[in-house]
Amino acid sequence: MEIRLHPHARVRLEERGATEEEVRLTVESGERFSAKYGRVGYRRNFSFNKDWAGTRYATKQVEAYAVEENGWLVITVVVKFF
C-alpha cells in the first residue's frame, strides 16, 4: 500500500512531534475510523517515555487523516501525549 504525505502533513510532523515512520505505521496497522469530509482517520499509540515541551510522557498517540488517492494521501497529523 502506498502512503504519501501532503506537504501540510510534513510540516505538522515536525511541529507536533511525530515521525514519518510513525505515520506510516499508524496508517498500516492503527485503528481506523471515519472522519469529516469523507476522510479516514487512523490512530495508534506508541511507547514514548520521554520529555515533550518540558513534561515527561509515557505514551504518544498519532492520528493521521487521509484520503484514498492511488493509495493513501495523508492530509494532516495530530499528536497527543499522555
DRENTI-188435 format. One record per residue (C-alpha): x, y, z; residue in one letter. Coordinates in pm, whole numbers, padded with zeros to 5 digits, always signed. Layout:
! DRENTI-188435
XYZa ...
***
This chain:
! DRENTI-188435
+00000+00000+00000m +00142+00337-00100e +00131+00607+00168i +00219+00962+00070r +00233+01276+00283l +00080+01605+00171h +00320+01899+00224p +00087+02025+00502h +00123+01692+00684a +00504+01705+00657r +00511+02047+00824v +00280+01925+01101r +00503+01622+01173l +00786+01839+01297e +00563+02088+01479e +00368+01818+01660r +00646+01571+01740g +00577+01275+01510a +00798+01099+01258t +00718+00986+00907e +00774+00625+01017e +00518+00662+01298e +00264+00796+01049v +00329+00504+00813r +00287+00252+01096l -00031+00429+01207t -00188+00401+00862v -00069+00044+00811e -00171-00101+01147s -00359+00158+01352g -00726+00177+01444e -00931+00305+01151r -01223+00546+01200f -01444+00775+00991s -01356+01144+00980a -01515+01460+00843k -01529+01548+00476y -01511+01187+00359g -01166+01135+00507r -01044+00836+00702v -00863+00864+01034g -00606+00625+01172y -00496+00619+01535r -00212+00435+01706r -00039+00461+02044n +00339+00440+02075f +00551+00395+02388s +00726+00726+02441f +00877+00763+02792n +01047+01092+02701k +01004+01464+02752d +00793+01679+02520w +00759+02051+02583a +00916+02015+02926g +00691+01734+03053t +00758+01361+03062r +00501+01139+02888y +00470+00761+02872a +00260+00744+02556t +00243+00926+02224k -00077+00889+02020q -00055+00962+01648v -00366+01034+01443e -00332+01054+01064a -00617+01186+00850y -00608+01065+00491a -00793+01031+00163v -00770+00734-00070e -00596+00855-00383e -00376+00596-00559n -00301+00455-00213g -00334+00688+00086w -00258+01058+00089l -00215+01177+00448v -00359+01527+00474i -00269+01613+00833t -00131+01461+01152v -00237+01519+01514v -00023+01405+01807v -00134+01367+02168k +00090+01290+02464f -00024+01130+02787f 
***
